[in-house]
Amino acid sequence: MSSHKKDLQYMNIVNNILNNEEFLKIKQIEHHGISRYDHSLKVSYYSYKIAKLLHLDYEQTAVGGLLHDFFLSPEDRTKKERIVSVFVHPKHALSMARKEFDLTAKEEDMIRSHMFPINLSVPKYAESWIVSMVDKCVATNEFAFKFRFKLKYAYNLFLLFVISIMKI
């Protein structure tokens, strides 16, 4: 996904995060078969593009999307620890993001609520809903690739469905 590098407006928004020493540590953590860094970058960029298309706050969406999984975890976690992480990682990500960056209430909500409905924190903003839905689409695609299932068509169909609903 190198198209984000050509989008100078996007890069200007997220450059300080992409160059942050703590954030760069997530490049070393596997997430859905790729690095957590690459996953977060995809969620951020696609969410940014959708928010921009819908004339929403695309700058905060880019930031919230990039920081939604900003937490550190050891590679040797047990299966139980990985399952528990599904429910608690938004809280850890929000805590780390607050330590490193000045966040708006909307950016905090995107991080806190991106696992809805698994996590019971309901998104308060349209931008938060976008990050949550894009995260699920990207994760589905990553899992499909990781496990070699042929779900790309279903993923694309679902993404088109989500975008068409947003246009209504």
C-alpha positions in Angstrom: 0.0 0.0 0.0 2.3 2.7 -1.2 -0.4 5.1 -2.5 -0.6 6.8 1.0 3.0 8.0 0.4 1.9 9.8 -2.7 -0.9 11.6 -0.9 0.9 14.6 0.5 -2.0 15.9 2.4 -2.4 12.6 4.3 1.3 12.4 4.9 1.3 15.9 6.4 -1.4 14.9 8.8 0.2 11.7 10.1 3.9 12.4 9.6 4.5 13.2 13.3 3.0 9.8 14.3 4.8 7.8 11.6 8.1 9.3 12.9 7.4 8.7 16.6 9.8 6.4 18.2 7.2 4.6 20.3 4.8 4.2 17.4 7.5 2.7 15.3 7.8 -0.2 17.8 4.5 -1.6 16.4 6.3 -2.5 13.2 7.8 -5.5 15.1 4.4 -6.9 16.2 2.5 -9.4 14.1 -1.2 -8.5 13.6 -3.5 -10.5 11.3 -0.5 -11.9 9.4 1.2 -8.5 8.8 2.7 -5.9 11.2 0.4 -3.9 13.4 2.0 -0.8 11.8 0.9 -1.9 8.3 -2.5 -2.8 9.6 -2.9 0.6 11.3 -1.7 2.4 8.2 -4.3 0.7 6.0 -7.1 1.4 8.5 -6.0 5.0 8.7 -5.6 5.7 5.0 -8.8 4.0 3.9 -10.8 5.7 6.7 -9.2 9.1 5.8 -10.3 8.6 2.1 -13.9 7.7 3.1 -14.2 10.6 5.5 -12.8 13.0 2.9 -15.3 11.6 0.4 -18.1 12.2 2.9 -16.9 15.7 3.8 -16.3 14.7 7.4 -13.2 15.4 9.5 -10.7 13.5 7.5 -7.7 14.8 9.5 -8.9 13.5 12.8 -10.0 10.3 11.1 -6.5 9.8 9.8 -5.0 10.2 13.3 -7.7 8.1 15.1 -7.4 5.3 12.5 -3.6 5.3 12.8 -3.6 5.1 16.6 -6.5 2.6 17.0 -4.2 -0.3 17.6 -1.2 1.6 19.2 -0.3 -0.8 22.0 2.7 -3.0 22.6 2.3 -6.7 23.3 4.9 -9.6 23.6 5.0 -12.0 20.7 4.9 -15.0 23.0 1.4 -14.3 24.4 -0.7 -17.3 25.2 -3.9 -18.0 23.3 -5.9 -16.8 26.4 -3.9 -13.5 26.5 -4.6 -13.0 22.8 -8.3 -13.5 23.4 -8.4 -11.2 26.4 -6.5 -8.6 24.3 -9.4 -8.4 21.8 -11.6 -6.9 24.6 -9.0 -4.7 26.4 -6.6 -3.5 23.7 -8.6 -0.3 22.9 -8.1 0.9 26.4 -4.3 0.1 26.2 -4.1 1.8 22.8 -5.9 4.9 24.1 -3.6 5.1 27.1 -0.4 4.9 25.0 -1.8 7.4 22.4 -2.5 9.9 25.2 1.0 9.6 26.5 2.6 10.3 23.1 0.2 12.7 21.4 -2.4 15.4 22.1 -5.7 13.9 21.1 -9.1 15.4 20.5 -12.2 13.9 22.0 -13.1 12.5 18.6 -9.8 10.9 18.1 -10.0 9.3 21.5 -13.5 8.0 20.7 -12.2 6.4 17.5 -9.5 4.5 19.4 -11.8 3.6 22.3 -14.8 2.4 20.2 -13.1 0.7 17.2 -13.9 -2.8 18.5 -17.7 -2.2 18.8 -19.8 -4.3 19.2 -17.3 -6.7 20.8 -16.3 -3.9 23.1 -19.4 -2.1 24.4 -18.1 1.4 23.8 -20.5 2.7 21.1 -18.9 5.1 18.6 -20.2 8.7 19.2 -19.1 10.2 15.9 -19.5 9.3 12.2 -15.7 9.2 11.9 -15.6 6.7 14.7 -18.0 4.5 12.9 -15.9 4.7 9.8 -12.7 3.6 11.6 -14.6 0.8 13.3 -16.0 -0.5 10.0 -12.9 -0.1 8.0 -10.9 -1.9 10.7 -13.2 -4.9 10.4 -12.9 -4.9 6.6 -9.2 -4.6 6.6 -8.9 -7.3 9.3 -11.1 -9.6 7.3 -9.0 -9.1 4.2 -5.8 -9.7 6.2 -7.2 -12.9 7.8 -8.3 -14.1 4.4 -4.8 -13.6 3.0 -3.2 -15.0 6.1 -5.2 -18.2 5.9 -5.3 -18.2 2.1 -9.1 -18.2 2.0 -10.6 -16.7 -1.2 -12.6 -13.9 0.6 -11.3 -11.0 -1.4 -14.5 -10.8 -3.5 -16.6 -10.9 -0.3 -14.4 -8.2 1.3 -14.7 -6.0 -1.8 -18.5 -6.5 -1.9 -18.8 -5.7 1.8 -16.7 -2.6 1.4 -18.8 -1.4 -1.6 -21.9 -2.1 0.5 -20.6 0.0 3.4 -19.7 2.9 1.1 -23.1 2.8 -0.6 -24.8 2.9 2.7 -22.8 5.9 3.7 -23.9 7.8 0.6 -27.6 7.4 1.5 
